[in-house]
Amino acid sequence: MSYKAPLKDMLFVMNELAGLSTINNLPGCEDATADTVEAVLEENAKFCGNVVAPLNHSSDKEPSFWHDGEVTTAGGFKEAFKGFGEAGWQGVQHPSEFGGQGLPKLVATPCIEMLNASSISFALVALLTDGAIEALMTAGSDAQKATYLEPLISGKWTGTMNLTEPQAGSDLAAVRTRAVPQDDGTYKIFGTKIFITYGEHDMAENIIHLVLARTPDAPPGVKGISLFLVPKFMVNADGSLGARNDAHCVSIEHKLGIKSSPTAVLQFGDHGGAIGTLVGEENRGLEYMFIMMNAARFAVGMQGIGLADRAYQQAVAFAKDRVQSRDLAGSAGPVSIIHHPDVRRMLMSMRAHTEAARALAYVGAGISDLAHHHPDADTRKANLAIYEYLVPVIKGWSTEMSQDVTRDGVQVHGGMGFIEETGAAQHYRDAKILTIYEGTTAIQANDLVGRKTVRDGGAVAKSLIAEVRATAEQLQQTGGGDFNAIARQLDEGATALESVVEFMVSTVKSDIKGVYAGSVPYLRLAGIVLGGWQMGRAALVARQKLDDGDGDAAFYKAKIATARFFADHILSQAASLRTAIVEGSAGVLALGEDQF
């Protein structure tokens, strides 16, 4: 089965929850009118559904391969990426002065979701290139911007992010790659980088590596890391390509999932030194790389959402088609398995998780647009703080969610889900990496605790909790069985989250390990409560639309039913998560090392 973008739900979330009408009134966002946005999404859906999605399964069976330093990508990838660049999809959210479309992040976000739902392996080249563009926009020199941004935004060239080394995984203080200054202002780069996504491939004319390295007199630890731009081919003054740089792919990894995304081991400087130029200032490389990482973390969250939606679509199609056993209520003969209650439960869980994560991510994208484009500085600052709180939740919760959803997708298929030909197993395999790369779930959770909760005394978290409570009150006032049930669970979720925030802020100095023992459950709790908040908001909008006789009644009734399911089956977990976090650290830390 291929993929059909859920445009109706995407537009609903953008218009009714994420505030497109507010975003397109911001300076620089005026082109994102409702009609334009709908047209952009429709065209993107056609490209993703017709061109990219059909490559997903075949590229998993016959993936990219390495031979003698060169990587040949899976069949169809090269042609699809050419079409991707020519249609302008790499530049949706990037500045028009460098050839981009200059549209808000809120508009780019569903495009990112659709591309990843179509093929995560293919989409990764665009994800890393987006990060390189963001880093150069923020810290690059005028000369670097003039030389590299337009070819990157057009899809003519692609970008990579080079952090990890064999001895340095998430601990970047251990980076050893060297950058030796030259008389002409360039640097010679020496070292090995691993896990470099699309570090070598045949889909673009040039690959622009952004590399973390140390200069000879750099201070130790993360304070001594600088960022360097190292092209695969040197770029002449007129923009044409020159000699091959001393940066080579010595192998690619053989992986559990995302098999067609070439994950390269890159060797810099085996033949005299790879030529690089400094990005920004020396010893601020980690700061600049975090610009790439934050962009990538949000995008990886969207990978989880896109993959979950594709797995859900495939499971629904199979459940409607697969005939097995009689209906429990009685039937003359076997029925399709979608009639069986537990299959319904799994499908509703897949649907509710995906819709909640999508809504939270799109709302986060709109908040990011406010943080970058609002004319008032205080408003920008406040929205930036909220967006930064949401990023680890969007990345961590959405990717963990995708594992659950793709697992259920296999289960709905039964034995056929375990067979590769159906494609359900591929979604499950692909999902695993999402909780690991661009910072594991634990790293996202540690960030959520330390930088995003404890540092400001829980101020941003508490401001969001207040909004959750306000929505719960609106639901209660609306009344009726569904709305009262959603309101009750949402209010209890807000109470649980507030209790955890208070615990972390008040306890971190006296029992730091006890607090961090609950960091991942806290991230999950935040995702559940904030996702439930968006589902509650969606239910309120749907109720109003039904009262007004506006549009598709079946769609809006489904919105309310899905929100009710989320409240009863997912939000209801909040109290137990609170107990595990606030009272459960003793069990986590009880055993000594030799007892494991």
C-alpha positions as CSV (number, residue, x, y, z in Angstrom):
1,M,0.0,0.0,0.0
2,S,1.2,3.5,-0.8
3,Y,0.5,6.7,1.2
4,K,-2.2,9.4,0.9
5,A,-1.6,12.5,2.9
6,P,-4.3,13.4,5.5
7,L,-4.7,16.9,4.1
8,K,-8.1,17.5,5.8
9,D,-6.7,16.8,9.2
10,M,-3.5,18.8,8.5
11,L,-5.5,21.9,7.4
12,F,-7.8,21.5,10.3
13,V,-4.9,21.6,12.8
14,M,-3.2,24.5,11.0
15,N,-6.3,26.6,10.8
16,E,-8.1,25.8,14.0
17,L,-5.3,24.9,16.5
18,A,-2.0,26.4,15.2
19,G,-3.4,29.8,14.2
20,L,-2.6,30.1,10.5
21,S,-4.7,33.3,10.3
22,T,-2.4,34.8,13.0
23,I,0.8,33.5,11.5
24,N,0.1,34.9,8.0
25,N,-0.4,38.4,9.5
26,L,3.2,38.4,10.8
27,P,5.8,40.4,9.0
28,G,7.4,38.2,6.3
29,C,4.6,35.6,6.5
30,E,2.0,37.4,4.5
31,D,2.3,35.1,1.5
32,A,0.9,32.2,3.6
33,T,-2.7,32.8,2.8
34,A,-5.2,30.0,3.4
35,D,-5.6,29.5,-0.4
36,T,-1.8,29.5,-1.0
37,V,-1.2,27.1,1.9
38,E,-3.9,24.6,0.7
39,A,-2.4,24.7,-2.8
40,V,1.1,24.1,-1.5
41,L,0.0,21.2,0.6
42,E,-2.0,19.6,-2.3
43,E,1.0,19.8,-4.6
44,N,3.4,18.4,-2.0
45,A,1.0,15.6,-1.3
46,K,1.0,14.7,-5.0
47,F,4.8,14.7,-5.2
48,C,5.2,12.7,-2.0
49,G,2.4,10.2,-2.8
50,N,3.2,9.7,-6.5
51,V,6.9,10.0,-6.7
52,V,8.5,9.3,-3.3
53,A,6.1,6.9,-1.5
54,P,6.3,4.1,-4.2
55,L,10.1,4.0,-3.6
56,N,9.9,3.2,0.2
57,H,9.5,-0.6,0.1
58,S,11.6,-1.3,-3.0
59,S,14.5,0.8,-1.6
60,D,14.4,-1.2,1.7
61,K,14.8,-4.4,-0.3
62,E,17.6,-3.0,-2.5
63,P,19.1,-0.2,-0.6
64,S,22.0,2.2,-1.2
65,F,25.5,0.5,-1.4
66,W,29.1,1.5,-1.2
67,H,31.9,0.5,-3.6
68,D,35.4,1.9,-3.7
69,G,34.6,5.1,-1.9
70,E,31.4,5.9,-3.8
71,V,27.8,5.4,-2.8
72,T,25.1,4.5,-5.2
73,T,21.6,5.3,-3.8
74,A,18.6,3.1,-4.2
75,G,16.8,2.9,-7.5
76,G,14.7,6.0,-8.1
77,F,16.2,8.2,-5.4
78,K,18.4,10.2,-7.6
79,E,15.6,11.1,-10.0
80,A,13.2,11.8,-7.2
81,F,15.6,14.1,-5.5
82,K,16.2,16.0,-8.7
83,G,12.4,16.5,-8.9
84,F,12.3,17.5,-5.2
85,G,14.8,20.2,-5.7
86,E,13.4,21.5,-9.0
87,A,9.9,21.8,-7.5
88,G,11.4,24.0,-4.7
89,W,10.5,21.6,-1.8
90,Q,13.9,22.0,-0.1
91,G,13.3,25.7,0.2
92,V,9.8,25.9,1.5
93,Q,10.8,27.7,4.8
94,H,14.0,29.3,3.7
95,P,14.5,32.9,2.6
96,S,13.5,34.0,-0.8
97,E,16.7,36.1,-1.2
98,F,18.5,32.8,-1.5
99,G,16.0,31.1,-3.7
100,G,13.6,29.7,-1.1
101,Q,9.9,30.1,-0.9
102,G,10.1,32.1,2.4
103,L,7.0,30.4,3.9
104,P,6.5,30.0,7.7
105,K,7.6,27.0,9.6
106,L,3.9,26.1,10.1
107,V,3.6,25.6,6.4
108,A,6.8,23.7,6.0
109,T,5.9,21.3,8.9
110,P,3.1,19.3,7.1
111,C,5.4,19.1,4.0
112,I,8.1,17.6,6.2
113,E,5.6,15.1,7.6
114,M,4.4,14.1,4.2
115,L,7.9,13.5,2.9
116,N,8.8,11.4,5.9
117,A,5.6,9.4,5.7
118,S,6.5,8.7,2.1
119,S,10.1,7.5,2.8
120,I,12.2,8.3,5.9
121,S,15.3,7.1,4.1
122,F,14.8,9.5,1.2
123,A,13.7,12.4,3.5
124,L,16.8,12.3,5.6
125,V,18.9,14.0,2.9
126,A,16.5,17.0,3.0
127,L,16.4,17.0,6.8
128,L,20.2,17.3,7.2
129,T,20.4,19.9,4.4
130,D,17.8,22.0,6.3
131,G,20.0,21.9,9.3
132,A,23.1,23.0,7.4
133,I,21.1,25.9,5.9
134,E,19.9,27.0,9.3
135,A,23.4,26.9,10.8
136,L,24.8,29.0,7.9
137,M,22.0,31.4,8.0
138,T,22.7,32.0,11.7
139,A,26.5,31.8,11.9
140,G,27.9,31.8,8.4
141,S,29.9,34.7,7.0
142,D,28.5,36.8,4.2
143,A,30.9,35.0,1.8
144,Q,29.8,31.5,3.0
145,K,26.1,32.5,2.7
146,A,26.7,33.9,-0.9
147,T,28.5,30.8,-2.0
148,Y,26.6,27.9,-0.3
149,L,23.0,28.9,0.6
150,E,21.5,29.1,-2.9
151,P,22.8,25.7,-4.1
152,L,21.7,24.1,-0.8
153,I,18.3,25.6,-0.9
154,S,17.8,24.7,-4.6
155,G,18.7,21.0,-3.9
156,K,21.7,21.3,-6.2
157,W,24.0,20.6,-3.2
158,T,23.2,18.8,0.1
159,G,24.5,19.2,3.6
160,T,25.6,17.0,6.5
161,M,26.2,17.3,10.2
162,N,29.5,15.7,11.5
163,L,29.5,15.3,15.3
164,T,30.0,11.7,16.3
165,E,33.4,10.0,16.4
166,P,34.3,6.4,17.2
167,Q,35.2,7.3,20.8
168,A,32.7,10.1,21.2
169,G,29.0,9.3,20.9
170,S,26.7,11.7,22.8
171,D,29.7,13.0,24.8
172,L,31.0,15.7,22.5
173,A,33.6,16.8,25.0
174,A,35.6,13.8,23.7
175,V,35.8,15.0,20.1
176,R,39.4,14.7,18.7
177,T,39.1,15.8,15.1
178,R,41.8,18.4,14.5
179,A,41.6,21.7,12.6
180,V,45.0,23.2,11.8
181,P,45.1,26.9,10.7
182,Q,46.7,27.8,7.4
183,D,48.3,31.0,6.3
184,D,45.5,31.7,3.8
185,G,42.8,31.7,6.6
186,T,41.6,28.2,5.9
187,Y,42.1,25.1,8.1
188,K,43.2,21.6,7.4
189,I,40.9,19.0,9.0
190,F,42.1,15.6,10.2
191,G,39.9,13.0,11.8
192,T,37.2,10.4,11.6
193,K,33.4,10.9,11.8
194,I,30.9,8.2,12.0
195,F,27.1,7.9,11.6
196,I,27.1,10.7,9.0
197,T,23.7,10.6,7.3
198,Y,24.1,11.0,3.5
199,G,27.8,11.7,4.1
200,E,28.3,10.3,0.6
201,H,25.8,9.8,-2.2
202,D,25.2,10.3,-5.9
203,M,22.1,12.6,-5.7
204,A,23.7,16.0,-5.8
205,E,26.7,17.7,-7.4
206,N,28.4,18.6,-4.1
207,I,28.1,17.7,-0.4
208,I,28.7,20.4,2.2
209,H,30.0,18.9,5.5
210,L,29.7,20.9,8.7
211,V,32.3,19.4,11.0
212,L,33.1,19.8,14.7
213,A,36.8,19.9,15.3
214,R,39.4,21.4,17.7
215,T,42.1,24.0,16.8
216,P,45.6,23.4,18.3
217,D,45.2,25.9,21.2
218,A,41.6,25.2,22.0
219,P,40.5,24.7,25.6
220,P,39.5,21.2,26.7
221,G,36.0,19.9,26.7
222,V,33.0,21.3,24.9
223,K,34.3,24.9,25.2
224,G,37.1,24.1,22.8
225,I,35.0,22.9,19.8
226,S,34.7,24.9,16.6
227,L,32.6,24.4,13.5
228,F,34.1,24.1,10.0
229,L,32.6,24.0,6.5
230,V,34.3,21.3,4.5
231,P,32.9,20.7,0.9
232,K,33.3,17.4,-0.9
233,F,34.4,19.4,-3.9
234,M,36.1,22.8,-3.5
235,V,34.1,25.7,-4.8
236,N,35.8,28.2,-7.2
237,A,35.3,32.0,-6.9
238,D,32.7,31.8,-9.7
239,G,30.7,29.1,-7.9
240,S,31.9,26.3,-10.2
241,L,33.2,23.1,-8.6
242,G,37.0,22.6,-8.3
243,A,39.2,19.8,-7.0
244,R,38.1,16.9,-4.9
245,N,38.6,17.7,-1.2
246,D,40.4,15.3,1.1
247,A,37.2,14.0,2.7
248,H,36.3,10.5,1.8
249,C,33.7,7.8,2.7
250,V,35.4,4.6,3.8
251,S,32.3,2.6,4.4
252,I,28.5,2.8,5.1
253,E,26.7,1.0,7.9
254,H,24.4,-2.0,7.6
255,K,21.3,-1.2,9.7
256,L,18.1,-2.4,11.3
257,G,16.0,0.2,9.5
258,I,16.3,3.2,7.2
259,K,18.5,1.0,5.1
260,S,18.4,3.2,2.0
261,S,19.8,6.3,3.8
262,P,23.6,5.9,3.5
263,T,25.1,6.3,7.0
264,A,28.7,7.0,6.3
265,V,32.1,6.7,8.0
266,L,34.0,9.8,6.8
267,Q,37.7,10.1,6.9
268,F,39.1,13.7,6.8
269,G,42.8,14.4,6.0
270,D,44.3,11.1,4.9
271,H,46.0,12.8,2.0
272,G,47.4,16.0,3.4
273,G,44.3,17.5,5.1
274,A,40.8,18.4,4.1
275,I,40.4,22.1,3.5
276,G,37.7,23.8,5.6
277,T,36.7,27.3,6.6
278,L,35.6,28.4,10.0
279,V,31.9,29.0,10.6
280,G,31.4,31.9,13.0
281,E,34.0,32.2,15.8
282,E,36.5,29.7,17.2
283,N,35.3,27.6,20.2
284,R,31.6,28.3,19.6
285,G,31.1,25.3,17.3
286,L,28.8,23.4,19.7
287,E,26.6,26.5,20.0
288,Y,26.3,26.6,16.2
289,M,25.8,22.9,15.9
290,F,22.9,23.1,18.3
291,I,21.2,25.3,15.7
292,M,21.3,22.3,13.3
293,M,20.4,19.9,16.1
294,N,17.4,21.8,17.2
295,A,16.1,22.0,13.7
296,A,16.8,18.3,13.2
297,R,15.2,17.4,16.5
298,F,11.9,19.0,15.6
299,A,12.1,17.3,12.1
300,V,12.8,13.9,13.7
301,G,9.6,14.4,15.7
302,M,7.8,14.9,12.4
303,Q,9.5,11.7,11.1
304,G,7.8,9.8,14.0
305,I,4.4,11.4,13.2
306,G,4.7,10.8,9.5
307,L,5.8,7.2,10.0
308,A,3.0,6.6,12.5
309,D,0.4,7.9,10.1
310,R,1.6,5.7,7.3
311,A,1.5,2.7,9.5
312,Y,-2.0,3.6,10.7
313,Q,-3.2,4.0,7.1
314,Q,-1.8,0.6,6.2
315,A,-3.3,-1.1,9.2
316,V,-6.7,0.3,8.5
317,A,-6.6,-0.8,4.9
318,F,-5.6,-4.3,6.0
319,A,-8.2,-4.5,8.8
320,K,-11.0,-3.6,6.3
321,D,-9.8,-6.2,3.8
322,R,-8.8,-9.1,6.0
323,V,-11.7,-11.5,6.7
324,Q,-11.3,-13.6,9.8
325,S,-13.8,-15.1,12.4
326,R,-17.4,-14.2,13.1
327,D,-18.5,-11.0,14.7
328,L,-18.9,-11.3,18.5
329,A,-22.5,-10.0,18.2
330,G,-23.3,-12.7,15.8
331,S,-23.0,-13.0,12.0
332,A,-23.8,-15.4,9.3
333,G,-20.1,-15.8,8.4
334,P,-16.7,-14.4,8.8
335,V,-16.2,-10.6,8.9
336,S,-13.4,-8.3,8.2
337,I,-11.2,-7.9,11.3
338,I,-12.1,-4.2,11.7
339,H,-15.3,-5.5,13.3
340,H,-13.4,-7.1,16.2
341,P,-13.1,-4.9,19.4
342,D,-9.4,-5.3,20.0
343,V,-8.5,-4.5,16.5
344,R,-10.7,-1.4,16.9
345,R,-8.8,-0.6,20.1
346,M,-5.4,-0.8,18.4
347,L,-6.6,1.3,15.4
348,M,-8.0,4.0,17.7
349,S,-4.8,4.1,19.7
350,M,-2.8,4.5,16.5
351,R,-5.1,7.2,15.3
352,A,-5.4,9.1,18.6
353,H,-1.6,9.1,19.2
354,T,-0.8,10.3,15.7
355,E,-3.4,13.0,15.7
356,A,-2.4,14.3,19.1
357,A,1.3,14.3,18.2
358,R,0.6,16.1,14.9
359,A,-1.5,18.8,16.6
360,L,1.2,19.4,19.3
361,A,3.9,19.6,16.6
362,Y,2.0,22.0,14.4
363,V,1.1,24.2,17.3
364,G,4.8,24.2,18.2
365,A,5.7,25.3,14.6
366,G,3.2,28.2,14.9
367,I,4.8,29.2,18.2
368,S,8.2,29.1,16.5
369,D,6.9,31.5,13.8
370,L,5.7,33.9,16.5
371,A,9.1,33.6,18.2
372,H,10.9,34.6,15.0
373,H,8.5,37.0,13.2
374,H,6.3,38.8,15.8
375,P,7.1,42.6,15.8
376,D,7.1,42.8,19.7
377,A,10.4,41.7,21.3
378,D,8.8,40.5,24.5
379,T,6.3,38.4,22.6
380,R,9.1,36.8,20.6
381,K,11.0,36.0,23.7
382,A,8.0,34.5,25.5
383,N,7.1,32.3,22.5
384,L,10.7,31.2,22.0
385,A,10.8,29.9,25.6
386,I,7.6,27.9,25.0
387,Y,8.9,26.5,21.7
388,E,12.2,25.5,23.3
389,Y,10.2,23.7,26.0
390,L,8.2,21.9,23.4
391,V,11.0,20.7,21.1
392,P,12.3,17.8,23.4
393,V,8.7,16.8,23.9
394,I,7.9,16.8,20.2
395,K,11.1,14.9,19.4
396,G,11.0,12.5,22.3
397,W,7.3,11.7,22.7
398,S,6.5,11.6,19.0
399,T,9.3,9.2,18.3
400,E,8.5,6.9,21.2
401,M,4.9,7.1,20.1
402,S,5.9,6.0,16.6
403,Q,7.4,2.8,18.0
404,D,4.1,2.0,19.7
405,V,2.0,2.8,16.7
406,T,4.2,0.8,14.2
407,R,4.3,-2.1,16.7
408,D,0.5,-2.1,16.7
409,G,0.5,-1.9,13.0
410,V,2.4,-5.2,12.8
411,Q,0.0,-6.7,15.4
412,V,-3.1,-5.7,13.4
413,H,-1.6,-7.5,10.4
414,G,-1.1,-10.6,12.6
415,G,1.3,-13.2,11.1
416,M,1.3,-11.2,7.9
417,G,2.8,-8.3,9.8
418,F,5.9,-10.4,10.5
419,I,6.4,-11.0,6.8
420,E,8.4,-8.3,5.0
421,E,6.3,-8.3,1.9
422,T,3.4,-6.5,3.6
423,G,5.6,-3.5,4.6
424,A,4.3,-3.3,8.1
425,A,7.6,-4.7,9.5
426,Q,9.6,-2.0,7.7
427,H,7.7,0.7,9.5
428,Y,8.5,-1.0,12.8
429,R,12.2,-1.3,12.0
430,D,12.5,2.2,10.7
431,A,10.9,3.7,13.8
432,K,13.6,2.4,16.2
433,I,16.3,4.8,15.1
434,L,14.0,7.9,15.7
435,T,14.4,7.5,19.5
436,I,18.2,7.3,19.2
437,Y,19.6,9.8,16.6
438,E,19.7,13.6,17.1
439,G,19.8,12.9,20.8
440,T,18.2,9.8,22.5
441,T,15.0,10.0,24.4
442,A,17.0,10.2,27.6
443,I,18.9,13.2,26.3
444,Q,15.7,14.9,25.3
445,A,14.3,14.2,28.7
446,N,17.4,15.5,30.5
447,D,17.2,18.7,28.5
448,L,13.5,19.0,29.4
449,V,14.3,18.6,33.1
450,G,17.5,20.7,33.3
451,R,17.3,23.5,30.8
452,K,13.6,23.7,30.2
453,T,12.0,23.1,33.7
454,V,14.5,23.5,36.5
455,R,16.4,26.5,35.1
456,D,13.3,28.8,35.1
457,G,11.7,27.3,38.2
458,G,9.1,25.6,36.1
459,A,7.7,29.0,34.8
460,V,7.1,27.9,31.2
461,A,5.7,24.5,32.2
462,K,3.3,26.2,34.6
463,S,2.2,28.6,32.0
464,L,1.3,25.7,29.7
465,I,-0.5,23.9,32.5
466,A,-2.6,27.0,33.1
467,E,-3.7,26.8,29.5
468,V,-4.5,23.1,29.8
469,R,-6.7,23.9,32.8
470,A,-8.5,26.7,30.8
471,T,-9.3,24.2,28.0
472,A,-10.5,21.7,30.6
473,E,-12.9,24.3,32.0
474,Q,-14.2,25.1,28.5
475,L,-14.9,21.4,27.9
476,Q,-16.7,21.2,31.2
477,Q,-18.8,24.2,30.3
478,T,-19.7,22.6,27.0
479,G,-21.1,19.6,28.8
480,G,-22.3,16.2,27.6
481,G,-20.8,12.8,28.2
482,D,-17.8,13.1,25.9
483,F,-16.9,16.6,26.9
484,N,-17.2,15.9,30.6
485,A,-15.0,12.8,30.3
486,I,-12.3,14.7,28.3
487,A,-12.4,17.6,30.8
488,R,-12.0,15.3,33.8
489,Q,-9.0,13.5,32.4
490,L,-7.4,16.7,31.1
491,D,-7.8,18.3,34.5
492,E,-6.3,15.3,36.3
493,G,-3.5,15.3,33.8
494,A,-2.8,18.9,34.5
495,T,-2.7,18.2,38.2
496,A,-0.3,15.3,37.7
497,L,2.0,17.4,35.5
498,E,2.0,20.3,37.9
499,S,2.9,18.0,40.8
500,V,5.9,16.6,38.8
501,V,7.1,20.1,37.9
502,E,6.9,21.2,41.6
503,F,8.7,18.0,42.6
504,M,11.6,18.5,40.1
505,V,12.1,22.2,40.9
506,S,12.0,21.7,44.7
507,T,14.1,18.4,44.8
508,V,16.8,18.8,42.1
509,K,19.4,20.3,44.5
510,S,18.9,17.7,47.3
511,D,18.4,14.6,45.1
512,I,19.5,15.2,41.6
513,K,19.7,11.5,40.6
514,G,16.2,11.0,42.0
515,V,14.9,13.7,39.8
516,Y,16.6,12.6,36.7
517,A,15.5,9.0,37.3
518,G,12.1,10.2,36.3
519,S,13.1,12.3,33.4
520,V,11.9,10.0,30.6
521,P,8.5,9.4,32.3
522,Y,8.3,13.1,32.8
523,L,8.8,13.7,29.0
524,R,6.1,11.1,28.3
525,L,3.7,12.7,30.8
526,A,4.3,16.1,29.2
527,G,3.6,14.7,25.8
528,I,0.4,12.9,26.9
529,V,-1.0,16.0,28.8
530,L,0.0,18.6,26.1
531,G,-1.2,16.2,23.3
532,G,-4.4,15.7,25.2
533,W,-4.8,19.5,25.5
534,Q,-4.7,19.8,21.7
535,M,-7.2,16.9,21.4
536,G,-9.5,18.7,23.8
537,R,-9.1,22.0,21.8
538,A,-9.9,20.0,18.6
539,A,-13.1,18.6,20.2
540,L,-14.3,22.1,21.1
541,V,-13.7,23.3,17.6
542,A,-15.5,20.3,16.2
543,R,-18.5,20.8,18.5
544,Q,-18.8,24.4,17.3
545,K,-18.5,23.4,13.7
546,L,-21.3,20.8,14.1
547,D,-23.5,23.4,15.9
548,D,-22.9,25.8,13.0
549,G,-23.6,23.1,10.4
550,D,-20.2,23.9,8.9
551,G,-18.6,21.2,6.7
552,D,-18.2,17.5,7.0
553,A,-20.2,16.2,10.0
554,A,-18.6,12.8,10.0
555,F,-15.1,14.4,10.2
556,Y,-16.0,16.5,13.2
557,K,-17.8,13.7,15.0
558,A,-14.7,11.6,14.5
559,K,-12.6,14.4,16.0
560,I,-14.7,14.3,19.2
561,A,-14.7,10.5,19.3
562,T,-10.9,10.3,18.9
563,A,-10.4,13.0,21.6
564,R,-12.6,10.9,23.9
565,F,-10.6,7.8,23.2
566,F,-7.4,9.7,23.9
567,A,-8.7,10.9,27.2
568,D,-10.0,7.5,28.4
569,H,-7.1,5.4,27.2
570,I,-4.0,7.7,27.1
571,L,-4.6,10.7,29.3
572,S,-5.8,8.4,32.1
573,Q,-2.1,7.2,32.4
574,A,-1.1,10.6,33.8
575,A,-1.7,9.8,37.5
576,S,0.4,6.6,37.4
577,L,3.2,8.4,35.6
578,R,3.2,11.0,38.3
579,T,3.5,8.3,41.0
580,A,6.4,6.7,39.1
581,I,8.3,10.0,38.9
582,V,7.7,11.5,42.3
583,E,7.8,8.3,44.3
584,G,9.6,5.8,42.2
585,S,13.3,6.8,42.2
586,A,14.2,4.5,45.0
587,G,13.5,1.5,42.9
588,V,15.4,2.8,40.0
589,L,18.6,3.5,42.0
590,A,18.3,0.6,44.6
591,L,20.7,-1.9,43.2
592,G,24.4,-1.6,43.3
593,E,26.5,-2.0,40.1
594,D,27.5,-5.6,41.0
595,Q,23.8,-6.6,41.5
596,F,22.9,-6.2,37.8
